[in-house]
């Protein structure tokens, strides 16, 4: 996608700024001065008809109709040459050459413009979803989904049986069929499809590269289709009940909050909390935390800080609320910190092992929260047995209070898959925030270091001068006159850049 975008920006002088920047411009940017943009941000600067014609060409290009685009451009070039508009004809000629070179490069280095059928599947428990992606000339033209019940067969066996019947009906057969699992029938299927289609057909199970990414995409589509079809309230309640029974939880985990930590050797450490209500994400209750008290790579201390910040206020609020309720009930049974309180979940999930669970339990004990279930979910990892010279893989393990050994849930159980989804979402949310802080640190503007220069003045300066370099080279008089800055702020900016220049 990025490579295609770079090609389009090099080939077509279209705008590259965001909608917000586009709407706020009062003069064209540097790209216009370089001839890389027609300047549609300024009224009457760009020819609207020519700009829209250029957009139509790009749409043609993105739809994979490059040969048709080249033919249309050749006709346009001939017309421009006949009308003696030689400069425009030369630009069109250069555009044709660039597109033709791109087509040749794709023929040599990529097969992404071939016709393909790509398959993926996803299953939970006894239910399975197969998804087919029909790619024609590099464009995804259609999707199809098929649901199955596994009964006594494995998902691989069901998929192979499905594939053998899929092309038995009259349908278009592409040159490539890409599948997610190896099948013993691949050679026989290739022979049958080649004979039926009248051309060579290959059936492949890729392990890496572009084709493998397509299989992964089909698999994700299968998972999304599976959830759309199966995430009914009744099924969600069954999964939650199964989770409560398997882990011997005190509460039905209607609301679950999961925590994860992300950092680089203790730097830029952040914590994330994601919330799932009735087995579905509730993004309004997602929270992120910048770790403030820990500067070393100490996962336990970071978890302790994040949990304390999350539940200290909740415990105080809920204690006061329940105390008032108990007074009204006049002695009726009621736990001041029970999980029924509005701001507390029924289940807290920590991404980690026994040590992380111990930290979480200690925080809950210190805050006096006794009615909430707490578990830790440890990721699957590989382990090496030296005596047997054997490497084997431990699956996801669930640590619960009061039990030395972890609970091992079946790999394909809906309960473990739900916990994995929640844990992965917490990890994604933490990583996203961590990356944002890293980018903010690495791409900080020099203006951020000058006292008294906030976002509004920074925006105004960039709008008036166009770049940091121009601000750096501006005189004190220019800063006051062009940007309209008060004398104090103008002197601060001038002194900051000139002092830095003197030191250099």
C-alpha positions in Angstrom: 0.0 0.0 0.0 2.8 2.4 0.9 4.7 1.6 -2.2 1.6 2.2 -4.4 1.0 5.5 -2.6 4.5 6.7 -3.2 4.2 5.8 -6.8 1.0 7.8 -7.2 2.4 10.8 -5.4 5.4 10.8 -7.7 3.3 10.3 -10.8 0.4 12.7 -10.0 0.5 16.2 -8.5 -2.4 15.5 -6.1 -2.6 17.0 -2.6 -0.8 15.1 0.2 -2.1 17.0 3.3 -4.9 15.9 5.6 -8.4 17.2 5.3 -7.9 19.4 8.4 -4.7 21.0 7.0 -6.4 21.3 3.6 -9.3 23.3 5.0 -7.1 25.6 7.0 -4.6 26.6 4.3 -4.4 30.2 3.2 -1.5 29.7 0.8 -0.1 26.7 -1.1 2.5 24.5 0.6 6.1 23.6 -0.5 4.8 20.7 -2.7 3.1 23.3 -4.9 6.4 25.3 -5.2 8.1 22.0 -6.2 5.5 21.2 -8.8 4.3 18.1 -6.8 0.8 19.4 -6.1 -1.6 21.4 -8.2 -2.7 23.5 -5.2 -6.4 22.6 -4.9 -6.4 24.1 -1.4 -6.4 27.7 -2.9 -9.4 28.8 -4.9 -8.8 29.3 -8.7 -5.2 28.0 -8.4 -5.8 24.6 -9.8 -8.0 23.7 -12.8 -10.8 21.7 -11.3 -11.6 19.8 -14.5 -8.0 18.7 -14.9 -7.7 17.8 -11.3 -10.8 15.6 -11.3 -9.6 13.9 -14.6 -6.3 13.1 -12.8 -8.3 11.6 -9.9 -10.2 9.4 -12.4 -6.9 8.1 -13.8 -5.7 7.2 -10.2 -9.0 5.3 -9.6 -8.4 3.4 -12.9 -4.9 2.6 -11.7 -6.0 1.4 -8.2 -8.7 -0.8 -9.8 -6.0 -2.7 -11.6 -7.0 -1.5 -15.0 -3.6 -0.3 -15.9 -3.6 -1.5 -19.5 -6.9 0.4 -20.2 -5.4 3.4 -18.5 -2.3 3.3 -20.8 -4.4 3.1 -23.9 -6.6 6.0 -22.7 -3.4 8.1 -22.0 -2.0 7.3 -25.4 -5.1 8.7 -27.1 -4.8 11.7 -24.8 -1.2 12.2 -25.8 -2.0 12.0 -29.5 -4.7 14.6 -29.1 -2.4 16.9 -27.2 0.3 16.5 -29.8 -2.2 17.2 -32.7 -3.3 20.4 -30.9 0.4 21.4 -30.6 0.3 21.2 -26.8 3.7 19.6 -26.8 4.6 20.2 -23.1 1.4 18.5 -21.9 2.0 15.7 -24.4 5.5 15.2 -23.0 4.1 14.9 -19.4 1.5 12.4 -20.6 4.2 10.4 -22.4 6.3 10.3 -19.2 3.2 9.1 -17.2 2.6 6.3 -19.7 6.3 5.2 -19.4 6.1 5.1 -15.6 2.9 3.0 -15.6 4.3 0.6 -18.2 7.5 0.2 -16.1 5.3 -0.5 -13.0 3.3 -3.2 -15.0 6.5 -4.9 -16.1 8.0 -4.8 -12.6 4.9 -6.4 -11.2 4.9 -9.1 -13.8 8.5 -9.9 -12.9 8.5 -9.5 -9.1 4.9 -10.1 -8.1 2.0 -12.3 -9.0 -0.5 -10.1 -7.2 -2.4 -9.4 -10.5 -3.1 -13.0 -11.1 -6.5 -14.7 -10.7 -6.7 -16.5 -7.4 -9.0 -18.2 -5.0 -7.8 -17.9 -1.4 -9.2 -19.9 1.5 -9.0 -19.6 5.3 -11.0 -21.2 8.1 -11.6 -20.5 11.8 -13.2 -22.7 14.5 -14.3 -22.7 18.1 -15.5 -25.8 19.8 -17.6 -27.8 17.3 -18.4 -24.9 15.0 -16.3 -23.9 12.0 -16.3 -21.2 9.4 -14.6 -21.4 6.0 -14.1 -18.2 4.1 -13.2 -17.9 0.3 -11.7 -14.8 -1.3 -12.1 -14.5 -5.0 -9.3 -12.3 -6.5 -9.5 -11.3 -10.1 -6.6 -9.4 -11.8 -5.4 -8.4 -8.3 -8.7 -7.1 -7.1 -10.8 -8.7 -4.4 -14.1 -9.0 -6.2 -16.1 -11.3 -3.9 -16.3 -13.1 -0.6 -18.1 -16.3 0.3 -18.6 -17.9 3.7 -19.6 -21.4 4.7 -20.5 -22.8 8.2 -19.9 -26.4 9.3 -20.2 -28.5 12.4 -17.1 -30.6 13.1 -18.8 -33.6 14.8 -16.0 -36.2 15.0 -13.8 -34.7 12.3 -10.8 -32.4 12.7 -11.0 -28.9 11.1 -8.4 -29.9 8.5 -10.4 -33.0 7.5 -13.6 -30.9 7.1 -11.7 -28.3 5.0 -10.2 -30.9 2.7 -13.6 -32.5 2.2 -15.1 -29.1 1.5 -12.4 -28.2 -1.1 -12.9 -31.4 -3.0 -16.6 -30.6 -3.4 -16.2 -26.8 -3.9 -15.1 -27.0 -7.5 -17.4 -29.9 -8.4 -20.1 -27.4 -9.3 -19.8 -25.3 -12.4 -17.8 -22.2 -11.5 -14.8 -20.2 -12.7 -11.5 -21.9 -11.9 -8.5 -19.5 -11.5 -4.9 -20.4 -12.2 -4.1 -20.5 -8.4 -5.9 -22.0 -5.5 -4.2 -21.0 -2.2 -5.2 -23.0 0.9 -4.3 -22.8 4.6 -3.4 -26.4 5.3 -1.5 -29.2 3.5 -3.7 -31.8 1.9 -2.8 -35.2 0.5 -5.3 -34.7 -2.3 -3.5 -31.6 -3.6 -1.9 -33.3 -6.6 -5.2 -35.1 -7.6 -7.1 -31.8 -7.1 -4.6 -29.9 -9.3 -5.0 -32.5 -12.1 -8.8 -32.4 -11.8 -9.0 -28.6 -11.8 -6.5 -28.3 -14.7 -8.5 -30.7 -16.8 -11.8 -29.0 -16.0 -10.5 -25.5 -16.5 -8.5 -26.2 -19.6 -5.3 -24.6 -18.2 -2.7 -25.3 -15.6 -4.0 -24.8 -12.0 -1.7 -24.9 -9.0 -2.9 -25.7 -5.4 -0.5 -24.4 -2.8 -0.2 -24.0 0.9 2.3 -21.1 1.4 4.4 -20.7 4.5 5.7 -17.2 4.0 5.5 -14.2 1.6 2.6 -12.5 -0.2 0.5 -15.7 -0.5 0.9 -16.5 3.2 -0.4 -13.0 4.0 -3.4 -13.6 1.8 -4.2 -16.8 3.7 -3.9 -14.9 7.0 -6.3 -12.3 5.7 -8.8 -15.0 4.6 -8.5 -16.6 8.1 -9.2 -13.2 9.8 -12.2 -12.8 7.5 -13.4 -16.3 8.6 -13.0 -15.3 12.2 -15.0 -12.1 11.7 -17.8 -14.0 9.9 -17.8 -16.7 12.6 -18.3 -14.1 15.3 -21.0 -12.3 13.3 -22.9 -15.6 13.0 -22.3 -17.1 16.5 -22.1 -14.2 18.9 -25.7 -14.5 20.1 -26.6 -13.5 23.7 -27.4 -17.2 24.5 -24.0 -18.4 23.3 -22.2 -15.7 25.1 -23.9 -16.7 28.3 -23.0 -20.3 27.8 -19.3 -19.4 27.3 -19.3 -17.2 30.4 -21.0 -19.9 32.4 -18.4 -22.4 31.1 -15.6 -20.0 32.2 -17.1 -19.6 35.6 -17.3 -23.4 36.1 -13.9 -24.2 34.6 -12.0 -21.7 36.8 -14.3 -22.0 39.8 -15.1 -18.3 39.9 -17.3 -16.7 42.5 -19.1 -14.5 40.0 -20.4 -15.0 36.5 -17.9 -12.8 34.6 -20.3 -10.5 32.9 -17.8 -7.7 33.0 -14.1 -8.5 32.6 -11.2 -6.0 32.8 -7.8 -7.1 31.4 -4.5 -5.4 32.1 -1.2 -5.4 30.1 2.1 -3.5 30.4 4.3 -2.3 27.5 7.7 -0.8 27.8 11.3 -0.8 26.5 13.7 -1.7 29.3 11.5 0.3 31.7 11.3 3.4 29.5 8.1 4.9 28.2 6.2 2.3 30.3 2.4 2.3 29.8 -0.4 0.1 31.0 -3.7 -0.7 29.3 -7.1 -1.8 30.5 -9.7 -3.2 28.2 -13.2 -4.0 29.2 -15.4 -6.8 27.9 -19.1 -6.8 28.8 -20.9 -10.1 28.2 -17.9 -11.4 26.1 -17.9 -8.3 23.8 -15.5 -5.3 23.9 -16.8 -2.1 25.5 -14.4 0.5 24.1 -16.0 3.3 26.1 -14.5 1.7 29.2 -11.0 1.2 27.8 -8.3 3.1 29.8 -4.6 3.7 29.3 -2.0 4.7 32.0 1.4 6.3 31.7 3.5 4.6 34.4 4.8 7.4 36.7 6.6 5.8 39.7 8.7 3.1 38.0 11.7 3.8 35.8 13.3 0.4 35.8 12.1 -2.8 34.0 10.0 -4.0 36.9 6.8 -5.6 35.5 5.5 -6.3 39.0 5.9 -2.7 40.2 4.2 -1.4 37.0 1.2 -3.7 37.4 0.9 -2.7 41.0 0.8 1.0 40.1 -1.7 0.6 37.3 -4.1 -1.6 39.4 -3.8 0.7 42.4 -4.7 3.8 40.2 -7.6 1.9 38.6 -9.2 0.5 41.7 -8.3 2.9 44.6 -10.9 5.4 43.6 -13.5 2.7 42.6 -13.1 1.1 46.0 -13.6 4.4 47.8 -16.7 5.3 45.8 -18.2 1.8 46.1 -17.6 1.7 49.8 -19.6 4.9 50.4 -22.4 3.8 48.0 -22.8 0.4 49.7 -22.6 1.9 53.2 -25.6 4.1 52.4 -27.4 1.0 51.0 -26.7 -1.0 54.1 -28.0 1.7 56.3 -31.3 1.6 54.4 -31.5 -2.1 54.6 -31.1 -1.9 58.3 -28.8 -4.8 58.9 -29.5 -6.9 55.8 -26.6 -8.8 54.4 -24.3 -6.8 52.1 -20.6 -6.7 51.3 -19.3 -3.1 51.1 -16.9 -4.1 48.4 -18.8 -6.8 46.5 -18.4 -7.0 42.7 -22.0 -6.0 42.2 -20.9 -2.4 42.6 -21.3 -0.4 39.4 -17.6 0.6 39.0 -16.0 -2.8 39.6 -15.9 -5.8 37.3 -16.7 -9.4 38.1 -13.3 -10.6 36.8 -9.9 -9.1 36.6 -7.4 -10.7 34.1 -3.7 -10.0 34.3 -1.4 -10.7 31.4 1.3 -12.8 33.1 1.9 -15.7 35.4 1.8 -16.6 39.1 4.0 -13.6 40.1 1.7 -11.1 38.4 -1.3 -12.8 40.0 0.3 -12.4 43.5 0.8 -8.7 42.9 -2.8 -8.2 41.8 -4.2 -10.1 44.8 -2.0 -8.0 47.2 -3.4 -4.8 45.7 -7.0 -6.0 46.0 -6.3 -7.0 49.6 -4.8 -3.6 50.4 -7.8 -1.8 48.9 -10.2 -4.1 50.8 -11.8 -5.4 47.6 -12.9 -9.0 48.3 -15.8 -9.7 45.9 -13.9 -9.6 42.6 -12.3 -12.7 40.9 -8.7 -12.3 39.8 -6.8 -14.5 37.4 -3.6 -14.4 35.4 -3.2 -15.6 31.8 0.3 -16.8 30.8 1.1 -17.0 27.1 2.1 -20.2 25.4 5.8 -20.6 25.2 8.4 -23.1 24.1 10.4 -25.2 26.7 13.5 -27.3 26.3 14.0 -30.5 28.2 17.8 -31.1 28.4 17.6 -34.7 29.6 15.4 -35.8 26.7 16.9 -33.3 24.3 13.4 -32.3 23.3 11.7 -29.0 22.7 8.0 -28.8 23.4 5.4 -26.0 23.6 3.4 -25.1 26.7 -0.1 -23.8 25.8 -1.8 -20.9 27.5 -2.0 -21.4 31.2 -4.6 -19.8 33.6 -3.4 -19.1 37.2 -6.1 -18.8 39.8 -5.8 -18.0 43.6 -5.4 -20.9 46.0 -4.0 -23.3 43.4 -0.4 -24.1 42.8 -0.7 -25.6 39.3 -2.3 -23.6 36.5 -5.6 -24.5 34.9 -5.1 -25.9 31.4 -8.2 -25.3 29.3 -8.6 -27.2 26.0 -6.8 -25.4 23.1 -9.9 -25.1 21.0 -12.4 -24.4 23.8 -14.5 -21.3 23.5 -13.5 -20.2 27.0 -9.8 -20.2 26.3 -10.3 -18.5 23.0 -12.3 -15.7 24.7 -9.6 -15.2 27.3 -7.0 -15.1 24.5 -9.0 -12.5 22.6 -9.3 -10.3 25.7 -5.6 -10.6 26.4 -4.6 -9.8 22.8 -6.9 -6.8 22.8 -5.2 -5.5 26.0 -1.8 -6.1 24.4 -2.8 -4.3 21.2 -4.2 -1.3 23.1 -1.0 -1.0 25.2 1.3 -1.3 22.2 -0.6 1.4 20.3 -0.2 3.8 23.2 3.4 2.9 23.7 4.1 3.6 20.0 2.3 6.9 20.2 4.5 8.1 23.0 7.6 6.9 21.2 6.6 8.9 18.1 5.8 11.9 20.2 9.3 11.7 21.7 11.2 11.2 18.5 9.2 13.7 16.4 9.0 16.5 19.0 9.1 20.0 17.5 11.9 22.4 18.7 9.2 24.9 19.5 7.9 22.6 22.2 11.1 23.4 24.3 10.3 27.2 24.3 8.3 28.4 27.3 5.1 30.2 26.4 4.7 28.6 23.0 1.6 26.5 23.1 -0.2 24.6 20.3 -2.1 27.6 19.0 1.1 29.8 18.6 3.0 26.9 17.2 0.3 26.4 14.5 0.3 30.1 13.8 4.1 30.2 13.4 4.1 27.2 11.0 1.3 28.8 9.0 3.1 32.1 8.7 6.6 30.8 8.0 6.0 27.4 6.5 8.8 25.5 8.2 11.0 25.3 11.3 14.0 26.4 9.2 12.2 29.6 8.2 11.4 30.3 11.8 15.0 29.6 12.8 16.3 32.1 10.3 13.6 34.8 11.0 14.7 38.1 12.6 13.2 39.4 15.8 11.4 42.0 13.7 9.9 39.4 11.4 8.7 37.3 14.4 6.8 40.3 15.7 5.5 41.6 12.4 4.7 38.5 10.4 3.5 36.2 13.2 2.1 39.0 15.3 3.8 37.7 18.5 4.1 39.6 21.7 7.6 40.9 22.3 8.2 38.4 25.1 7.4 35.4 23.0 9.2 36.7 20.0 12.4 37.3 22.0 12.1 33.8 23.5 11.9 32.2 20.1 14.7 34.4 18.7 17.0 33.8 21.6 16.4 30.1 21.7 17.4 29.5 18.0 20.2 32.0 18.0 21.7 30.6 21.2 21.5 27.1 19.8 23.3 28.4 16.6 26.0 30.1 18.7 26.6 26.9 20.7 26.9 24.9 17.5 
